[in-house]
Amino acid sequence: MRIPHPFLLLSAFVAFACPVGAVEFNDATLALLKSNNRSDRARVYASMAHLTPEETTLGVRQLREAWDFHKAAVARAVMDAAAGQNSWGTFLKEREEWRTGVEALLKDIHTDWHKDPKKIAELTRDMDRCAKLRERLRRAADTAEKGDFARLLASCATLIEIDQQVANATATGSTFKPNAPATLLRAVAEFPEMSTKVKGLADFRAAENKYSEAETWNAAQRWAGADQKRFATVLNQHRLVVAYQPLRLDEKLCAASTGHSVEMVQMKYFSHESPVPENKTFGDRAKNAAFDGFASGECIFAGSRSADAAYGAWWASDGHRFIMFMEGANTMGIGAGGTESWTFNTGSKTWPAAAPTAAAASTTR
């Protein structure tokens, strides 16, 4: 005669007796929840629809204990993948090389080279090198997301399943949304080095998304001219290389920039300080244009109608380069005076969470 497995006997009791009797959460139920077999865990889940508050508390406690048990396997998988020769390991290696290059590049970007042509040429080569490193990193990220990192996310399925049961038991099930990357990060939270590595891919994609949103926003601004959009693209491409947030074109700040360029041409002067009292500083000009943020810096240039030429001149001029690569800025104004005069302003403001479509953006004027 075959004797039924004790877990099967327990599951029968749990599944069928719970509506009319108390459920006993003990070592056997915990063993079922710790099982790698989903059907074993499902036997306990089936008991949780008709529990008393006291029983729910015990059940949730065991669910969380089981979550901690299963997270150990996920953490081991992360450690093995990070140390192995695989697509995620390649991403981490490429990321470290890029970050090392960017760290040195940023130091040089914010160094006053007194406009030394040799140093500026070296700085330009270093920017190009870091841009190539980042492109390699992007390709590595694409491969990792489809391969080894995808398998790590899939390994979180049991943890997400248990989270769903906890949410159901605590009356938050209707708002529960599975999030594999966040779950993976929780699973390795005890290991700072692993957490940093897991977060690396998410941070990389977040930066890419921010850049794309800014480019979508800038392209959608119908009031902006082609030169203004071109300058924003060139600058944001380089800010992306050094992991700085992109700058969105703001109509009011662009009006302040353009107004200063026009005034310099008309009044035949070249200075950050206007002879018109109410327009004296770039902060005054931003305020007069009704810019709803904080204006933080200004660059001026004369000598070419080209937006690329303006960028190149400011890149080679130490103080102006510092302004273009101001870490905290998220907003920009740029405008020409109709001839060969340019003004660029940085600023910061609260932007909407997502860039609107071209049609929606046209209504914000």
KAUR-V413781 format. One record per residue. PSI is psi in degrees with one decimal (* if undefined). D_LAST is the distance of its C-alpha to the last C-alpha in Angstrom with 1 decimal. Layout:
<<PSI | D_LAST> <PSI | D_LAST>>
This chain:
<<132.5 | 82.7> <127.8 | 79.1> <126.5 | 77.7> <146.8 | 74.0> <136.0 | 71.6> <-31.0 | 71.1> <-33.1 | 67.3> <-40.4 | 67.8> <-43.4 | 69.9> <-43.0 | 67.4> <-36.0 | 64.5> <-42.8 | 66.6> <-45.2 | 67.1> <-46.6 | 63.5> <-36.7 | 62.2> <-24.2 | 64.7> <-19.0 | 65.9> <-32.6 | 62.7> <-26.9 | 62.1> <-8.0 | 65.4> <165.7 | 66.2> <147.3 | 64.7> <130.3 | 63.2> <110.7 | 64.8> <112.6 | 62.4> <-163.4 | 64.7> <-33.8 | 65.4> <-43.0 | 65.6> <-37.0 | 62.2> <-38.6 | 60.7> <-37.9 | 62.5> <-42.4 | 61.0> <-28.3 | 57.4> <-6.7 | 58.2> <148.0 | 59.4> <-4.1 | 57.6> <117.6 | 58.4> <-34.2 | 55.6> <-32.4 | 58.1> <-45.5 | 59.9> <-35.2 | 56.8> <-27.8 | 55.9> <-36.1 | 59.2> <-40.0 | 58.1> <-38.4 | 54.7> <-22.5 | 56.4> <-10.2 | 58.2> <2.1 | 55.1> <-20.6 | 53.9> <45.9 | 56.6> <153.1 | 57.1> <164.3 | 57.9> <-40.0 | 55.6> <-43.6 | 58.3> <-37.2 | 58.6> <-41.7 | 54.8> <-44.1 | 54.8> <-41.9 | 57.6> <-44.5 | 55.9> <-38.7 | 52.6> <-42.5 | 54.6> <-36.9 | 56.3> <-43.0 | 53.1> <-33.8 | 51.7> <-39.9 | 54.9> <-36.7 | 54.8> <-45.8 | 51.2> <-34.5 | 52.5> <-47.9 | 55.4> <-26.1 | 53.2> <-25.3 | 50.7> <-39.5 | 53.6> <-38.3 | 53.8> <-44.3 | 50.1> <-40.6 | 50.4> <-40.0 | 53.4> <-39.0 | 51.6> <-45.5 | 48.7> <-41.2 | 51.3> <-42.4 | 53.2> <-40.7 | 50.1> <-30.5 | 48.9> <-12.1 | 52.4> <171.1 | 53.0> <88.9 | 52.4> <-178.8 | 49.6> <-35.3 | 46.0> <-39.3 | 44.7> <-38.6 | 47.1> <-43.0 | 45.9> <-46.6 | 42.3> <-39.1 | 43.4> <-45.8 | 45.4> <-36.7 | 42.6> <-40.9 | 40.3> <-39.7 | 42.8> <-42.8 | 43.2> <-45.5 | 39.5> <-38.4 | 39.1> <-43.2 | 42.1> <-41.7 | 40.6> <-38.1 | 37.2> <-45.4 | 39.0> <-39.3 | 40.8> <-44.6 | 37.9> <-37.6 | 35.7> <-42.0 | 38.6> <-35.9 | 38.8> <-36.8 | 35.1> <19.4 | 35.4> <138.7 | 38.6> <105.9 | 39.0> <6.2 | 40.9> <35.6 | 40.9> <26.4 | 39.3> <115.5 | 42.5> <-38.2 | 41.9> <-41.2 | 44.2> <-38.0 | 42.4> <-39.8 | 39.0> <-40.0 | 40.5> <-39.6 | 41.9> <-40.8 | 38.6> <-41.9 | 36.9> <-39.4 | 39.7> <-37.8 | 39.4> <-43.9 | 35.6> <-40.1 | 36.6> <-44.2 | 39.4> <-32.3 | 37.2> <-39.5 | 34.7> <-38.9 | 37.7> <-39.1 | 38.9> <-34.8 | 35.6> <-39.9 | 35.7> <-40.3 | 39.2> <-40.6 | 38.1> <-43.2 | 35.4> <-38.6 | 38.1> <-37.5 | 40.4> <-42.0 | 37.9> <-46.3 | 37.5> <-43.3 | 41.3> <-40.0 | 41.8> <-32.7 | 39.3> <-16.8 | 41.2> <-105.7 | 44.6> <-38.2 | 46.1> <-34.0 | 43.0> <-38.0 | 42.6> <-35.0 | 46.3> <-40.3 | 45.8> <-39.0 | 43.0> <-29.4 | 45.4> <-10.2 | 48.0> <3.8 | 46.0> <-43.4 | 46.6> <-39.1 | 49.4> <-41.0 | 47.4> <-39.5 | 44.5> <-45.2 | 47.1> <-39.4 | 48.7> <-39.8 | 45.3> <-41.6 | 44.8> <-39.5 | 48.2> <-42.8 | 47.5> <-42.0 | 44.2> <-41.7 | 46.2> <-23.3 | 48.9> <19.7 | 46.6> <24.5 | 44.6> <13.0 | 41.4> <-33.0 | 42.1> <-21.4 | 39.5> <0.5 | 36.7> <131.4 | 38.4> <117.4 | 36.5> <137.1 | 38.5> <92.6 | 37.1> <-45.5 | 39.6> <-42.5 | 38.1> <-36.5 | 37.9> <-41.9 | 41.5> <-40.7 | 42.7> <-39.4 | 41.4> <-36.1 | 43.2> <-25.9 | 46.4> <16.5 | 46.6> <-27.3 | 45.3> <-12.1 | 48.8> <92.5 | 48.7> <-40.0 | 46.1> <-42.5 | 46.7> <-38.6 | 46.2> <-42.2 | 43.1> <-41.1 | 41.5> <-41.9 | 42.4> <-42.1 | 41.2> <-21.4 | 37.9> <-44.3 | 37.6> <-39.9 | 36.5> <-41.8 | 34.0> <-39.6 | 32.5> <-46.1 | 32.4> <-35.3 | 30.6> <-39.9 | 28.1> <-41.6 | 27.3> <-42.4 | 27.0> <-40.4 | 24.6> <-41.5 | 22.4> <-45.5 | 22.3> <-41.3 | 21.5> <-41.6 | 18.6> <-41.4 | 17.2> <-38.6 | 17.9> <-44.0 | 16.3> <-50.5 | 13.1> <-40.5 | 13.2> <-27.4 | 14.3> <-10.6 | 11.5> <102.2 | 8.7> <-21.8 | 8.9> <-21.1 | 7.8> <140.8 | 10.8> <168.4 | 14.2> <-39.1 | 17.3> <-38.3 | 18.9> <-44.4 | 16.2> <-38.0 | 16.4> <-45.9 | 20.1> <-43.1 | 20.6> <-40.5 | 18.8> <-46.4 | 21.0> <-48.1 | 24.1> <-43.9 | 23.7> <-32.6 | 22.8> <-40.9 | 25.9> <-35.0 | 28.1> <-33.6 | 26.7> <-39.1 | 27.5> <-38.5 | 31.0> <13.8 | 31.7> <30.9 | 30.1> <146.0 | 27.3> <149.0 | 24.0> <164.0 | 21.2> <131.8 | 18.3> <141.6 | 14.7> <130.8 | 12.4> <130.5 | 10.1> <-42.6 | 7.6> <-42.0 | 9.3> <-34.5 | 12.6> <-34.6 | 12.4> <-40.0 | 11.9> <-42.1 | 15.0> <-48.8 | 16.8> <-41.6 | 16.3> <-39.5 | 17.3> <-40.4 | 20.4> <-45.3 | 21.4> <-43.7 | 21.2> <-41.1 | 23.1> <-39.6 | 25.8> <-48.2 | 26.4> <-37.0 | 26.6> <3.6 | 28.7> <56.9 | 30.7> <166.0 | 30.6> <97.4 | 29.9> <154.8 | 29.3> <-21.3 | 27.1> <120.6 | 28.2> <144.2 | 26.8> <-13.1 | 29.4> <115.3 | 26.9> <-44.6 | 27.7> <-12.4 | 24.3> <19.1 | 22.9> <-50.9 | 26.0> <165.3 | 24.8> <-28.3 | 21.9> <-40.2 | 21.5> <-44.2 | 21.4> <-38.3 | 18.8> <-42.4 | 16.5> <-43.0 | 17.1> <-27.6 | 16.6> <1.9 | 13.1> <30.3 | 12.5> <127.3 | 12.5> <42.3 | 13.4> <-160.9 | 16.1> <118.7 | 19.3> <126.9 | 19.6> <-16.9 | 22.8> <164.6 | 23.7> <141.1 | 23.4> <142.3 | 25.0> <151.7 | 25.6> <146.3 | 27.3> <138.6 | 28.7> <-9.9 | 30.8> <149.3 | 28.9> <-8.8 | 25.9> <130.7 | 25.9> <-35.3 | 23.5> <-36.9 | 26.5> <-38.6 | 28.7> <-44.3 | 26.4> <-45.7 | 26.6> <-39.5 | 30.3> <-42.2 | 31.0> <-33.3 | 29.2> <-38.7 | 31.0> <-7.3 | 34.3> <113.6 | 33.7> <-53.3 | 34.5> <-39.0 | 32.4> <-37.5 | 29.2> <-38.6 | 30.1> <-38.3 | 30.3> <-44.5 | 26.7> <-31.9 | 25.4> <47.5 | 27.5> <121.6 | 26.7> <-41.6 | 27.4> <-8.2 | 25.3> <148.9 | 21.9> <6.4 | 19.2> <148.6 | 16.2> <153.1 | 16.1> <140.6 | 14.9> <137.9 | 16.6> <142.6 | 16.9> <159.6 | 19.8> <16.7 | 21.2> <-11.8 | 21.9> <-110.0 | 25.4> <27.0 | 26.7> <133.2 | 25.0> <148.1 | 22.6> <135.6 | 21.2> <133.3 | 20.3> <141.0 | 19.3> <157.8 | 19.8> <179.5 | 18.6> <143.6 | 18.6> <171.2 | 16.5> <119.7 | 16.6> <158.8 | 14.7> <157.5 | 14.9> <-34.3 | 18.3> <150.5 | 17.3> <136.8 | 14.6> <168.7 | 12.9> <168.1 | 13.7> <-40.2 | 12.0> <-42.3 | 11.5> <-37.8 | 10.1> <-30.8 | 7.7> <-17.6 | 6.3> <-4.0 | 5.6> <3.8 | 3.8> <* | 0.0>>
